[in-house]
Amino acid sequence: MSKTVMLIHGAWLTPASFDQVNARYRAAGYTVIAPPWPYLDRPVTELKRGVAPEFRKLSIRRIVESYVKRIGELPEPPIIMGHSFGGLFTQLLIDRGLGAAGVAVAPGAPRGVLPGLITLRSALPVFTAFNGWNRTLTMSFGSFSTNFAQLLPSDEQRAFYDRYIVPAPGRIYYQGAVGIGSGVDYANPNRAPMLLISADQDRIVQPSIVEAAYRKHLKSPVTTAYKQYPGRDHCMLMQRRWEEIADYAIEWASHNQRTAAATTAARS
């Protein structure tokens, strides 16, 4: 049974967004790695001042390949757990036959799953930004407090924003919208078991999107599960009662994971 967990953060965030989850899993005896996306391997305070020029051209495929490389360096197939865009990357990695199990939290949708109106509205600042395809973008505090973490008490939102939010490449949003680099085989019989988790108040990835992806993944004969949490928003793993979600996710993944031998057979 794998005791290694790989955590994959989402857009506008860094591995710091998993600090609480990381510490909890380590205390439970897991080996946890949380690699950053390319060019985000610096403290949040530095990233807020600026990122590498190459970051603006970062693609879904390039990010996924960076995680494929890291997984190949591990001594055992990890439990892969991703949030938001990291949840999309989790589905893409699992589809490649990687990992012992996958957990996608408030995950971006693979190709073939349409976004809802609320999700589209929350992404308008990206799609209306001039030359957004070729730019590094910054989330405004207004967008953060309205859509990203709207359930966080207002007196805590500014500190949360300053602590966690960094720039993101606009290109991945355009690619996600048209399905570039985000296709999976929903009927794949050779992938690992996977759990998809949604939040009922999520405005970035509406529950309907996660449910639609879940229904498509049911075409596979491999174990697939869905769980929705009430009274949570997009940042459910970073706010109050995050422990309930983190514990359920790791318990499900540990119980349902496939063996290293089965993972190797699936990839061959």
Secondary structure as UniProt FT lines:
FT   STRAND          4..8
FT   TURN            11..12
FT   HELIX           15..18
FT   HELIX           19..27
FT   TURN            28..29
FT   STRAND          31..33
FT   TURN            38..39
FT   HELIX           44..49
FT   HELIX           53..57
FT   HELIX           60..72
FT   STRAND          79..83
FT   HELIX           85..95
FT   TURN            96..97
FT   STRAND          101..105
FT   TURN            111..112
FT   HELIX           117..122
FT   HELIX           124..127
FT   TURN            130..131
FT   HELIX           132..134
FT   STRAND          136..137
FT   HELIX           141..143
FT   HELIX           144..148
FT   TURN            150..151
FT   HELIX           154..164
FT   STRAND          168..169
FT   HELIX           171..178
FT   TURN            179..181
FT   TURN            186..187
FT   TURN            189..190
FT   STRAND          194..199
FT   TURN            200..201
FT   HELIX           207..217
FT   TURN            218..219
FT   STRAND          224..229
FT   TURN            230..231
FT   TURN            234..238
FT   TURN            240..241
FT   HELIX           242..256
FT   HELIX           260..267
//
